[in-house]
Amino acid sequence: MMSLTLEIVEKLSSAAKAKAKEIGVPMNIAVVDEGANLKAFHRMDNAWLGSIDISIKKAKTARFFDMNSGEIGKLSQPGQPLYNIEHSNGGLITFPGGVVLKDESGTIIGAIGVSGGTVDQDHEVATAGAEALKSY
């Protein structure tokens, strides 16, 4: 199993920051390891202060449940099986922007969480960071 080294995490963060710059939205970017521990955090200039916590919680949410945070959001709506799950684990974020990180064998080794734009922009930037893992 691959482990998220600082070198790898910095490349993921750089790819996410590049995408955020490309779309013109300053973002907060958090990466957690396989144990959902914060491995790296970057706050781009002028990124919303309120999005710091959200980006970290998106990454942790994705790793806690081994699925992208937006997928958990679909399952946590009224009448769905995970309704109110966002109140567990010290607070989860159940909208897009948290993306699981998988090694070449498909094993989940962490997650990246992004916040600062619309949820679609957050997901786009997080996905760009996650795709940088393919170069390893």
C-alpha positions in Angstrom: 0.0 0.0 0.0 1.2 3.5 -0.9 1.6 6.0 1.9 1.0 9.7 1.5 4.4 11.2 2.0 4.8 15.0 2.4 6.3 15.1 -1.1 3.2 13.4 -2.6 0.8 15.6 -0.6 2.6 18.8 -1.7 2.2 17.7 -5.4 -1.5 17.1 -4.8 -1.9 20.5 -3.2 0.0 22.1 -6.0 -2.3 20.5 -8.6 -5.3 21.7 -6.6 -3.9 25.2 -6.3 -3.2 25.3 -10.0 -6.8 24.4 -10.8 -8.1 27.0 -8.4 -5.9 29.7 -10.0 -7.1 28.6 -13.5 -10.8 29.1 -12.5 -10.0 32.2 -10.5 -11.2 31.2 -7.1 -9.0 31.2 -4.0 -9.4 28.0 -2.0 -8.6 26.3 1.2 -7.1 22.8 0.6 -6.7 20.1 3.1 -5.2 16.6 2.7 -5.7 13.8 5.3 -3.9 10.5 5.5 -5.3 7.0 5.8 -6.1 7.6 9.5 -8.0 10.9 8.6 -5.2 12.9 10.2 -4.4 16.3 8.7 -1.2 15.9 6.6 -1.2 19.3 4.8 -3.2 22.4 4.6 -3.0 25.4 2.3 -5.0 28.6 2.4 -4.6 30.5 -0.8 -4.5 34.3 -0.5 -8.0 35.8 0.0 -9.6 32.4 0.5 -12.6 32.6 2.9 -11.7 32.2 6.6 -15.0 30.3 7.1 -13.9 27.7 4.6 -10.8 26.6 6.5 -12.8 24.3 8.8 -15.1 23.2 5.9 -12.2 22.0 3.8 -10.7 20.0 6.6 -14.1 18.4 7.4 -14.7 17.6 3.8 -11.5 15.6 3.6 -12.2 13.9 6.9 -15.8 13.1 5.9 -14.6 11.5 2.6 -12.0 9.4 4.5 -14.2 8.4 7.4 -16.7 6.9 5.0 -14.5 6.0 2.0 -16.6 8.0 -0.5 -16.7 11.5 -1.8 -18.4 13.9 0.5 -21.1 14.7 -2.2 -22.1 11.0 -2.3 -22.7 11.1 1.5 -24.8 14.2 0.9 -27.1 12.3 -1.4 -27.5 9.6 1.3 -28.0 12.1 4.1 -31.1 13.8 2.8 -34.5 13.5 4.7 -35.8 10.0 4.1 -32.5 8.6 3.1 -30.5 6.0 5.2 -27.9 8.4 6.5 -30.2 11.3 7.4 -28.5 13.5 10.1 -25.1 11.8 9.8 -23.5 15.2 9.5 -24.0 15.6 13.3 -21.7 12.6 14.0 -17.9 12.6 14.4 -17.7 16.2 15.6 -19.5 17.4 12.5 -19.2 16.3 8.9 -19.6 18.1 5.6 -22.0 16.3 3.3 -21.7 18.4 0.1 -19.2 18.1 -2.7 -15.5 19.0 -2.3 -14.1 16.0 -0.4 -12.5 13.4 -2.6 -11.0 10.1 -1.6 -7.4 9.3 -2.6 -6.6 5.8 -3.9 -3.3 4.2 -4.8 -2.8 2.2 -8.0 -4.4 -0.9 -6.5 -7.6 1.0 -5.5 -6.8 1.1 -1.8 -7.9 4.3 -0.2 -5.0 6.1 1.4 -6.5 9.4 2.3 -8.6 12.3 1.1 -8.5 15.8 -0.1 -11.0 18.5 0.9 -11.5 21.9 -0.8 -13.6 24.8 0.1 -13.9 28.4 -1.1 -16.1 28.4 -4.2 -19.3 26.9 -5.2 -19.6 23.2 -4.4 -19.0 22.4 -8.1 -15.9 24.5 -8.1 -14.7 22.8 -4.8 -15.2 19.4 -6.3 -13.4 20.3 -9.5 -10.4 21.6 -7.6 -10.4 18.6 -5.2 -10.6 16.2 -8.2 -7.6 18.0 -9.9 -5.6 17.4 -6.7 -6.7 13.8 -6.5 -5.8 13.1 -10.1 -2.2 14.2 -9.5 -1.9 11.0 -7.5 -1.9 9.1 -10.8 1.6 10.2 -11.5 2.9 8.0 -8.7 
